[in-house]
Amino acid sequence: MNGAESLVRTLIKSGVDTCFANPGTSEMHFVAALDRVEGMRCVLGLFEGVVTGAADGYFRMKGTPACTLLHLGPGLANGLANLHNARKASSGIVNIVGQHAIPHIECNAPLTSDIEALARPMSAWVRTSSDSGSVARDGAAAVAAARSSPPQIATLILPADAAWSEADGVAEVAGASQRPDYSPQAIDDAAKVLRSRDETLLLLGGSTLTEKGLALAAGIAGKTGCKVMAETYNARMARGRGRFFVERIPYPIEQALRALKTFSNIILVEAGDPVAFFAYPDKPSLLKPDDCEVHRMTAKGEDTMAALEALAGAVGARAQDAKPQPPIQMAWPNGALNSASIAQAIAMAIPENAVVVDESISTGRGFFPPTACAAPHDWLQNMGGSIGFSTPVATGAAVACPGRKVICLVGDGSAMYTLQSLWTQARESLDVVTVVFSNRIYQILRGEFDGVGAGEPGTKAMDMLSLDRPALDWVALGKGMGVPGRAVTTADEFSVALAEATAEQGPRLIEVQM
């Protein structure tokens, strides 16, 4: 057994059985080991941003890490943007990054780089295996780091000679680390604030946004009169009929300030302080009122569900007493395409137990309330703000949950970053419907241009914001990647296209021409 095989066997033994890969020369012994060792599903991505984003989506839905296989420093660098998003979402990932053979590094070959320095900003754990005998142990340590609480990104750098040289065997992976408990004092403090009857916001994030967590929060709100909201963007949220709808802090700063202006207290339940995404002239960075007190109840990685149960007990609330949002009679829309008709069609089309991956930054800003009474589903969003997130995450989610329909909502500008995801979906026959909102402009940036007070955009500025000359043909692009698609220009056409695409198996694409 060589080092590469000892690593593959260690990963499989630890339960890491899916590898999203874009390998090169230095990783060929790892690739060969995948042939010799049964048990690892290998999914090829044609760009490293697809690979790392897919690993993020896989973890969000499966709850256990996949591994990636990346080629040297440039391969890792190509995947860093979606590792940034994964880090913000607290997704556990094991990156395997090839390195030159150790004696070759000093020759300064063209692909030589400081891989550890590239990895550290997006990885909580980084290690380079020193020899073949340490590879399996290092792999086991990487898996343990990825599974920690909160989950983390672990990057193991594998020199080529450590991969091809003889190894000792398979390493044991330590058991899952114990989740940190919550602070009883923080529960007492939160209960005291809730009993005060001051205007209080219970702000949820992370693991609280499950069906059970939302029910507990709704019960607490019903008992105490507090308001419950979620962060603007969330890694995963349970939504749909029979579940409990919570509003999110709006993205536009003026709307967020209005939404939060009445609160005297904000209790953070695995959420961050409400802050603006960007700085704007003459606008605050903090979205809460100046005299509003912020109370941290739980942080990421802590046993938040137990903390919510303790808080409910402290104020005399029960999850079963909370009432979900009432059902709304819905129908397929017709007429013009706009945000309201698009949201209505999506709400009608979402199948039972679907996964919705949302990167419809501009068009989809109003999608959230109308889809609250769709069939029960999970809603995934971009926690890190680096675009090109949704199509890879949808790919990974479909790999993790083969029995669930995945619907990917994305703008045309964002979709171009990781277009290659469609090829992987076609190759793997993944059940993903990709809806591309083709407004032929970076609409979010057009709004931000006004928001930062940059004035009226001239010809050069508009050239930097528009996606025309030539216009993108998404049906043709999908066909070239092996994904059948159709373009729609009315709500009637969109309704038919969505109904058919969600009823069929395999990848489909719908271009919504705005």
N, C-alpha and C positions, 0 to 999 in steps of 0.2 A: 504494500500500500504506500502510495506517495502522499505528499502533504495535501495536494488538492483533494484526493479521495478521502483522506482522513477528515477534511473539513466538510465535504459533502455528507459523509456518513454522520458526522456530529450534528450538522444542521437538521438532517432528517430525524435523527434520534430525538432531537429536542422539539420536534413538531414543526419546524420550518420546512414546509414541503412545497413551496411555490417560489420560483425564481423568475423575476422580470429582468431580462438580460439584453445587453448590447455589447458583446465581447469583442476583443481584439487579440493580437498576437500573444500578449503576455498572459492572457487568460485561457489559452488553448488547453492546458492540462486540466483546468477546472472543467472546461467544456467536455473533455474526454472522460473525466470522472462522472459526469452526468449520464454518459452512456453506460458506464460500468455499474453504476449503483441505481437500483430501482427506488422509486418513491418520491422523486422530485419532479414536479410539473414545471416545465420551462416555457416561458412566454417571451417571444422576441419582440422588441420594440425597435423601430427604425431611427429613433432619436432618444437620447438619454433622458430628456425631459418627459417623454412618455413613460419610460421605465420607472423613474422616481415618483411621478404622479400616480401611476398605477399602484405602486407599493403603498402609497398614502391611502388611496381608495380601498384597497384590499384590507388594510388594518382597520379603517373606520367601520367597515361592515363585518369583518370576521373577528376583530378583537385580538388577533394574534399576528405577529410580524411575518411578512414575507422577506426574502432577501432580494437584493439587486446584484447584478454583475456588470461592472463598469470598467472601461478601458483607460487606465492610467489617469493622470491629472486632467487632461482635456476632456475625457469622457465624464469624469466627476463634475468638472466645471459646467458642462452642458446640462447636467441634471440638477444644479444647485438651486435654481429658481423654484422648482417644485419641492425640493427638500426644505426650502424656506417655508413654503406653505404647510408642509407636513409637520415641521417643528412647531409652528404656531398652533396647529391642530392637535398637538401632543400625540402624534402617530408613532408607533414603534416600528422601526425599519432596521434591518441589518444590511448595510452596504458592503459588498465585497469589491474592492478596487484593486485591479492588477497593478503591479509595479515591475520595473525592470529587474532582472537578476541583480543581486546586490553588488557583485564585482563590476557590473556594467554601468552602474549609476555614475561612477566617477568619470566615465568617458564622456559625459554630457551629450548623449545622443539627442536627436531632435525632439523627442517626446519627453525628455527628462524634465521634471518639475517637482516642486515641494508639495507633495500630495497631502501630507498632514496639515500644512498651513491652509490649503484649499478646503479641507474637510472640517476644520475646527469651528468655523462660524455657524455651521448648520448641524453639527454633531455634538452630542453630549459626551460621547465616548469615542476615542480615536486610538488605534494601535497599529503598528507595523510589526508583522511577525518577523522575528530575527532569524529563524531557521525552520526547517521542515518539522522538527520535533515539537515546536511550540504552536504550530498552526491549529491543531485541534483544540488545544486549551484556549487559545486566543478566540477561536470561533465560539466556544462555549461561553466565554466571558462576554462576547459581543451579544449573543442571544440573551444572556441574563440582563445586560444593560438595556436592551430594547424592551424587555418585559418589565422593567422596573416601574415603580409608581411615583410620579406619572411616567407613562411610557416615553421612550427616548429614541433618538436616531443614533445608531452605533455604526462606525465605519472601520472595517478591518482592511488593512492594506496588505496585499499578498504578493511578495516578490516572486518572480517566475521560478527562481531556483528553489525557493521554499516550497513551491507547488510541485516541482518535478522530482525533488529528492525524496529518499525513503523516509517514512514517518513511523511513529511509534504505534498509533492506533487511534481509537475513537475516544473523545473526552466526554465526561459526564457534565451535564448542565445543571447548575444549582437550581433548586426549587424557586418558585416565584417569591420575590421579596414581599414581606408583609406590608400591606397598605398602611400608611400612617393614620392613626386615629384622629378624630376631630377633637377640638378643645371644648370641654364642658363649659369653661368660662365664656367662650365665644357664644355658645348656645344660650347661656343665661343672659348675656348682654343683649343678644338679638331678641330674645323673648321680652326683655324689659323695654326695649325700644318699641316693639310691636304693641305692648300693652299701653304705651304712653298715648296712643291714639293720635300722635303727630302724623302728618302726611309722610308715609314711609313706602319706599320701593324695595321689593325683594328682587334683586337682579340676578338672573340665572345664567349659567354657562356650563360648558363641559358636560360632565356625566349626569347633570341634573335634568337634562332635556329628554329623558326617556319617558315612556308612558307613565310609569310609576312616579318618577320625580315630578312631572308636571301635575299629576293628581295630588300629590302631597302639597305642592306649592298652592294649588287651587284651594285645597282644604284650609290651609293656613290663611289665605286671603279671605275666604268666606267667613272665617272665625274672627279675624282681627280687623278687617277692612283695609288691609294694605293693598298696594298695587303690585302685580307681578309682571315683569318684562324680561326679555332675553337680550343678550348682546346683539349688536347689529348683524354680525356674521357668526355662524356656529358650525362646528364640525359635523354634528348630526343631531337632528331633532325629530321626535316622533310627532306626527301630525295626522289629521284626517278625522273622519266621523268617529264619534265615541271617545275622542281624546280631548285634551284641554288646550284651547287656543290661547297663546300669549303673544302680545305684540312685541316687536323688536324696537330697540332704539333706532330712530331713522338715521340714514346716512347723511343727508344734507344737514349742515350744521345748524341752520336756522330752525329746521323742523325738530332737531334733537333738543335744542335749547328750549323750545316751547313744550316739548313732551316732558322735560325734566324740571321745569321751572317751579313747580309747586311743592317739590319734595324737601322735607326737612332732614330726612335720613335716607340713606341707601345702604342696604345690607347686601354685601357681595357673597354670593353662594357659588363658589368656583368661577366667578367672573372677574374681569379686570375693571379698573376704574374707567368710567365712561369718558373717553377722550375722542377728539376729532381725528380723522385719518390724516389730515394735513394741516399745516399752519396757513392761515389766511390773514391778510392785512386787516387790522382792527377787529379781529374776531378771536374769542378765547380758544385755547387748546382744551381746557377742561369743560365738559358739557354740563356739569352739575352747577346749581346755584352756589354763590360764594359762601353762603351761610349754611349749606347742607353738609351734614356730618356723614362720613363714610365709615361703615363698620365691616370689617373682614370676618365672615363666619367660617368659610372653608376656602382652602386653596387647592389648586390642581394636585391630584395624587392622593388627597386625603379621602377618608371614607365619607363622602358627601351624602350618600343615600341614608346612611345611619344617622348623620347629623340632621338631615331634614326630618327624619322620623322622630328624633329627639326634640327638635323644635316644635313639631306638630303636637307632640305629647305635652310639651311645656305650656302651650297656649290652649290646649284642649281641642285640637282640630284632628279630624280623621280624613284620610284620602277618600274613603267610600262615601263621605258626606258631600264631596264636591260634585258639582254637576257639569258635565261637558257642555260645549257650545251646542245650542239647539240646531237640528238639521235645517238645511236650506234647500228649497226646491230649485233644482238647476236644470238647464236645457242647453242644447248645443246652440251656439250663437250663429248669426248670419249677418250679412252686410259688410261693412268696412272692417279692415284690420286696424286695430288700435290696442292699446295696453289692456283695456277692459275686455274686449272680445277675445283676445289671445288668452288672457287669464281664465276666462270662462270655458274656453275649449280645453285648456290644459286640465282644469278641475274636472271636467267631464271625462277626460281620457285616462286619467291616472288609474291604473288597475289596482286591485287589492294587493297590498303588501309590496308595492313598487318602491323603487329608490329613485328620487329626483335629485340630480346634481345640477346646481344652479350657479351659472356664471352669466346670467342675463342682466348685466350690471345696469344698463340704461333702460332697455325695453321692459325688463322684469322687475323694476323697482316697486311696482304696485301689484305684483302677482300674489303676494303672501296672504292677505286677508281673503281674496276670493277662492283660494285653494284650500282653505281651512276645513271645509266640509266635503272635500273629495274623499275617495276611498282611503282607508288607513295606509300610510306610507311613511318613509323616512326622507328627510330633506337635508341635503349636504351642501355646505357653502364654503367659499374660499376664505380661510382664516388669515392668510398672509398677504393677500392683495396682489400677488404676482400673477399676471394673467397668463392664460394658457394652461389653466388648472383643470377645467371641467372634463374635457374629453379623455385625458389620461385617468382621472379619478373615476370616471364612469367605467372605463375599461377595467380598472382594478376591482371596482365594486361588482361588476358582472362576473369576473373570475371568482370572487369570493362567494357570490350568491347566485349560482347558476339557475336556481328556480325562481328568481325574481326579475321582473321587467325593470330595466334601468332607463330613465328618461333624462337626457342631457340637454339643458337649456343654455345656449351660448350665443354671444354676439359674434359677428363675422370677424372683427378685429382680433378678439381673443382666440377664436378657433384657428386662425392661421398660425398661431405660435406652435401648436402641437397637432397639426393636421394629420401627421403620421399615425395618430391613434386609430383612425378609421381603418387603416390597413391591418393593424393588429386585431381589431374587432372582427374584420372579415375573415382573417386567417383562423381565428379561434372560434368563429361562429357565435360570437357573444350577442346576447339579447339586449341590444342597446338601440334606442331611438334618439338620434341626435337632431335637435331642432336649432337651426342656425337663423338668427335674426339678422337679416341682411339689410342694414340701413346705410351701408357703404360710407360709413364715417366712424371715427373713434368718438362716438357720441358722448361718452363719459368725459373725454378730454375737452370736447367743445364746451361742455358745461363748466368744467374746471377752469378753462380759459377765462370765462366770465367771473367765476367765483374768486379767483385770486386778484381780480382787478387789473388784468393785463390789457384792457382796452378792447377795441373792435379788431378782430383778426383780419389781416390783409391777405394778399394773394399767397405769399410764402407761408404764412401761418396756416391758412386753410389747406395748403398742399401737404402740410405735416399732419393734418387731422383727417383728411378725406381718404377714402379707399376706392377711388374711381380711376379711370384712364390707365389701365382697363378695369372694368367692373369684374368682381370675382364671380365665377360661375360655379356655385356650390354643388349643383347636380352633377356637373362634369367632374369636379374635383372628387366627389364621393365615388362616382363610377370608376375613376382612375385608381382609387384605392380598393375597389371591389365591393363598395356599399351602394346598393340601389337607392335612388332618391327621386324626389319630385319637388317642384317649386310651386308655391301658392301665393295668390295676391288678394284673396278675399277670405273673410271669416268662414264662409261656407266651404270653400276649398280646404282651408286649414282643418276644419272639423272632420271632413271626410278623410283627409290624409292622416290625421292623428288616430282616428278610429281604426283605420286599416293597419297602420304601422304598429299600433299597440296590440292588435289581434294576431299579427304575424310573428313568427320566430326569426331570430337572427337580426343582424344590424340593418337599420334603415336610417335615411336622412331626409329631413324636410327643410327646404329653404323657404323662409318666410320673408318675402320681398316687401319691405316696409315702404 
